[in-house]
Amino acid sequence: MHAAHTISYDIQTMNLWSLPSSSTILFLIFFVQILDFLSDFGNASQRAQQLDQKILQDATSVSPLLGDLVSLAVPQVYGSLQLTIGTDANGNLNESDVMMFMKNVGGEIPG
């Protein structure tokens, strides 16, 4: 995979995981993965709907108002996630150095 952007931290630099732009072979692999996903879209959609229903039922069992709140919050949480991949000493992507970060989506910034 090709990293289009980088995020620098005090300790190391991580690359945002993204669609490859220069390698035809990697692009074809990625394209095949998309086709695999699309060919299973019906099952994936059903599993996603089952997960949504389970989350809503669990939250509503605590409070009906909590169900509504959680229904709005879950997509925000998923949308705030950023998958990154590290690099080795030569600048090559290190597929065993993958991290997930969460963006601040509206909380108060300390300071």
C-alpha positions as CSV (number, residue, x, y, z in Angstrom):
1,M,0.0,0.0,0.0
2,H,1.1,3.6,-0.6
3,A,1.1,6.2,2.1
4,A,-0.1,9.6,0.8
5,H,0.3,11.5,4.1
6,T,2.4,11.3,7.2
7,I,1.7,12.1,10.8
8,S,4.8,13.1,13.0
9,Y,4.8,12.3,16.7
10,D,7.6,12.8,19.2
11,I,8.7,9.2,19.0
12,Q,8.1,8.1,15.4
13,T,6.5,9.0,12.1
14,M,3.5,7.0,10.9
15,N,2.0,7.0,7.4
16,L,-1.7,7.1,6.7
17,W,-2.9,3.9,5.1
18,S,-4.3,4.7,1.7
19,L,-4.9,3.6,-1.8
20,P,-1.6,2.9,-3.7
21,S,-1.0,5.5,-6.4
22,S,2.2,4.4,-8.2
23,S,2.3,0.6,-8.1
24,T,0.1,-1.2,-10.6
25,I,0.5,-4.5,-8.9
26,L,-0.5,-3.2,-5.5
27,F,-3.4,-1.3,-7.1
28,L,-4.6,-4.6,-8.7
29,I,-4.4,-6.4,-5.3
30,F,-6.4,-3.6,-3.7
31,F,-8.9,-3.7,-6.5
32,V,-9.4,-7.5,-6.1
33,Q,-9.9,-6.9,-2.4
34,I,-12.6,-4.3,-3.2
35,L,-14.3,-6.8,-5.6
36,D,-14.2,-9.5,-2.9
37,F,-15.9,-7.0,-0.5
38,L,-18.5,-6.0,-3.0
39,S,-19.2,-9.6,-3.9
40,D,-19.9,-10.2,-0.2
41,F,-21.8,-6.9,0.3
42,G,-25.1,-8.6,1.1
43,N,-23.6,-10.6,4.0
44,A,-21.5,-7.6,5.2
45,S,-24.5,-5.4,5.1
46,Q,-26.5,-7.9,7.1
47,R,-23.8,-8.3,9.7
48,A,-23.5,-4.5,10.0
49,Q,-27.3,-4.2,10.5
50,Q,-27.2,-7.0,13.1
51,L,-24.4,-5.1,15.0
52,D,-26.4,-1.9,14.8
53,Q,-29.5,-3.6,16.2
54,K,-27.5,-5.3,19.0
55,I,-25.9,-1.9,20.0
56,L,-29.3,-0.2,19.9
57,Q,-31.0,-3.0,22.0
58,D,-28.2,-3.0,24.6
59,A,-28.3,0.8,24.9
60,T,-32.1,1.0,25.0
61,S,-32.2,-1.6,27.7
62,V,-30.4,0.9,30.0
63,S,-32.5,3.9,28.9
64,P,-34.7,4.7,25.8
65,L,-32.9,8.0,25.4
66,L,-29.5,6.3,25.6
67,G,-30.5,4.2,22.5
68,D,-31.0,7.4,20.5
69,L,-27.8,8.9,21.7
70,V,-25.7,5.8,21.0
71,S,-27.3,5.5,17.5
72,L,-25.9,8.9,16.7
73,A,-22.5,8.4,18.3
74,V,-21.5,5.1,16.8
75,P,-21.0,6.4,13.2
76,Q,-19.0,9.4,14.7
77,V,-16.7,7.0,16.5
78,Y,-16.1,4.9,13.4
79,G,-15.5,8.0,11.3
80,S,-13.0,9.4,13.7
81,L,-10.6,6.4,13.4
82,Q,-7.4,6.6,11.3
83,L,-5.3,3.6,10.4
84,T,-1.6,4.2,10.1
85,I,1.5,2.2,9.1
86,G,5.1,2.7,10.2
87,T,8.3,2.7,8.1
88,D,11.6,1.0,8.6
89,A,15.0,2.7,8.6
90,N,15.0,2.8,4.8
91,G,11.6,4.4,4.6
92,N,9.8,1.3,3.4
93,L,6.4,0.6,4.8
94,N,6.4,-1.8,7.7
95,E,3.2,-3.8,7.6
96,S,3.8,-5.2,11.1
97,D,3.8,-1.7,12.6
98,V,0.2,-0.8,12.2
99,M,-1.6,1.6,14.6
100,M,-5.1,3.0,15.0
101,F,-5.7,6.6,16.2
102,M,-8.9,8.4,17.0
103,K,-9.4,12.0,16.0
104,N,-11.0,14.5,18.4
105,V,-14.6,14.9,17.0
106,G,-15.9,17.6,19.2
107,G,-14.6,17.3,22.7
108,E,-13.1,20.2,24.6
109,I,-9.4,20.6,23.8
110,P,-7.4,20.9,27.1
111,G,-5.1,23.8,27.6
